[in-house]
Amino acid sequence: MPRRGYPASGYRAMWVLAMFDLPVDDLELRRAYTRFRAALLRLGFSMLQYSVYAHYANSPEAEQALRRAVQRALPPRGQVRLLSVTDRQFGRMQTFVGKAPRKAEKPPPQVIFL
């Protein structure tokens, strides 16, 4: 836990990336895809691009809780990968829209209770 008045460490805070490739060949599979995507959004994930979602976790404990929540929402078929990177690593990501660079997403504002 960060000390009073100090932000979370860029090496302690993590971004959890959920990357998935789910089949949508029939109605039931499309429903499973929709339920999984909705679960990610309910958990607070943001879409980086199609089938790639990210969530900021300010501690290893929060990261593990988030991973368990995603595991509970897994669809019966398809492939889902969870990857955690430090806030520092995430901030070094290069993003381009066409040939124009764009800055990486910022962590959400943190509420610190004293």
C-alpha positions in Angstrom: 0.0 0.0 0.0 1.4 3.4 -0.9 2.4 5.7 1.9 0.2 8.7 2.6 0.7 11.3 -0.1 2.7 9.1 -2.4 1.4 7.5 -5.6 1.5 3.8 -6.2 4.8 2.6 -7.6 5.0 2.2 -11.4 6.5 -1.2 -10.7 3.8 -2.3 -8.2 0.8 -1.2 -10.2 -0.2 -3.4 -13.0 -2.3 -3.4 -16.2 -4.1 -6.7 -16.8 -4.6 -7.3 -20.5 -7.4 -9.8 -21.6 -6.9 -11.0 -25.2 -9.4 -13.4 -26.6 -10.4 -15.3 -29.8 -13.8 -16.7 -29.3 -15.9 -18.7 -31.9 -19.1 -17.1 -33.1 -20.2 -19.7 -35.5 -23.7 -20.2 -34.1 -26.2 -18.3 -31.9 -25.1 -19.9 -28.6 -21.5 -19.2 -29.3 -22.3 -15.6 -30.2 -24.2 -15.3 -26.9 -21.2 -16.7 -25.0 -19.0 -14.1 -26.7 -21.4 -11.3 -25.7 -21.7 -12.5 -22.1 -17.9 -12.7 -21.8 -17.4 -9.2 -23.3 -20.1 -7.8 -21.0 -18.4 -9.4 -18.0 -15.1 -7.7 -18.9 -16.9 -4.4 -19.1 -18.7 -4.9 -15.8 -15.3 -5.7 -14.2 -14.0 -2.3 -15.4 -12.0 -3.4 -18.4 -11.6 -0.9 -21.3 -11.4 -1.9 -24.9 -7.9 -1.2 -26.4 -8.9 -2.8 -29.7 -11.1 -5.6 -30.9 -10.7 -8.6 -28.5 -8.0 -6.8 -26.4 -9.2 -5.2 -23.1 -7.1 -3.7 -20.3 -7.7 -3.0 -16.6 -5.5 -1.1 -14.2 -4.8 -2.8 -10.9 -3.0 -0.8 -8.2 -1.6 -3.8 -6.3 -0.6 -7.4 -6.9 -3.6 -8.4 -4.7 -6.0 -6.4 -6.9 -4.4 -8.0 -10.0 -5.0 -11.5 -8.6 -8.6 -10.8 -7.6 -9.2 -9.4 -11.2 -7.7 -12.6 -12.7 -10.0 -14.8 -10.6 -13.0 -12.7 -11.6 -12.1 -13.1 -15.3 -11.6 -16.9 -14.8 -15.1 -17.2 -13.4 -16.5 -15.5 -16.5 -14.7 -17.6 -19.1 -16.8 -18.9 -21.9 -16.9 -22.7 -22.6 -15.0 -22.5 -25.9 -12.4 -20.3 -27.5 -9.1 -18.9 -26.3 -8.5 -16.3 -23.6 -5.1 -15.0 -22.5 -4.4 -12.8 -19.5 -1.2 -10.8 -19.5 0.0 -8.5 -16.7 2.5 -5.7 -17.3 3.7 -3.1 -14.9 2.4 0.5 -15.2 5.8 1.5 -16.4 5.8 -1.1 -19.2 2.3 -0.2 -20.2 3.3 3.5 -20.4 6.0 2.6 -22.9 3.6 1.1 -25.3 3.5 2.7 -28.7 0.1 3.2 -30.2 -0.5 4.4 -33.8 -3.8 5.3 -35.5 -2.8 5.1 -39.2 0.7 6.6 -39.1 -0.1 9.1 -36.4 1.2 8.2 -32.9 -1.1 8.4 -29.9 -0.2 8.4 -26.2 -0.9 5.3 -24.1 -3.9 5.3 -21.9 -3.5 6.8 -18.4 -4.3 5.0 -15.2 -7.7 5.9 -13.8 -7.6 8.5 -10.9 -7.0 6.8 -7.6 -9.0 7.5 -4.5 -6.9 7.3 -1.3 -8.7 7.0 2.0 -6.8 8.4 4.9 
